[in-house]
């Protein structure tokens, strides 16, 4: 007969309790380990109106402020897991940011007070914000693929004024997916629709014109105002000049399948860009489209962001190369290894202190590099949004 005496039952209960406690402790330790391994995914570096460096933390749902001496202050979004992704300075002197999952546009004062403005169309999931020519904040949404259900408009762009009044406009095409937005020299707002191969021009009165450019099909391009007053964009292996009345001229990049990205105007008046697959930095004259390429020192380094530094040379990130690179106007390249291994440096910003600052999304740091190449890293305090996934969002405007 099995022993079901009180002592035996007490021993079994104790063993079961200890087993449960062990399982719970294991789950807690695993969760803590996962949290420690996570990263806040810092993005969208910008110099704020207070002279500090600001950025978004996608996975920790925070807007952060960093002084040039390395001191962080983080401000949690009222909506849990809002995933702030892009930030700009508004006409009111505050910072405005998009929320990929919060279905809102947020406003944060330089002292850190946050207010959110709910977007009228459900699941808008705004990706990018920018100050428009009309002093309103413009945004675009590429969002998750909720539009495939057919129950909502396709992707969306919209405007919000300083009082928080929002207007959203669905894309003209059901397949339209805007990914980048900028103000043109003509006072209009321009954005791309890779899924339709178009540039969209929107007047301050919200009149829209679509300009079809076949080379832009399925290419998420950045839009640059060139030194010649035209717009410049990139195809999968080409650089394209677009006049303000929509006439496009394509220039082939010499290296095949190079994947050009991140066009900027250099201090020499030429157009510079990275070749992500070609592992090169390239220079192009805006007059005749003559392209010169400079091969990077580290193979398959995955060049990313590109900008003019305080020393009038061009600086760039190398994601898989884990380096910050520098190239002179005549093509001399230098590379500097980021101390944290596997940090995948991504975005660059020239800071108010005359140094360059960059994000390290895989190591959860912000880095600083001097024009001489000395690097200092600053660990970001937060990593994840620890609030429950299904915490109801606050009632916001």
Secondary structure by P-SEA (a helix, b strand, c coil): cccccaaaaaaaaaaaaaaaaaaaaaaaaaaaaaaaaccccccccccccccbbbbbbcccbbbbbbcccbbbbbbbbccccccccbbbbccccbbbbbbccccbbbbbcccbbbbbbbbccccccccccccccccccccccccccccccccccccccccccccbbbbbbccccccccccbbbbccccbbbbbbccccbbbbbcccbbbbbbbbccccccbbbbbbccccbbbbccccbbbbbcccbbbbbbbcccccccccccccccccbbbbbbccccbbbbbbcccbbbbbbbbccccccccbbbbccccbbbbbbccccbbbbbcccbbbbbbbcccccccccccccccccbbbbbbccccbbbbbcccbbbbbbbbccccccccccccccccc
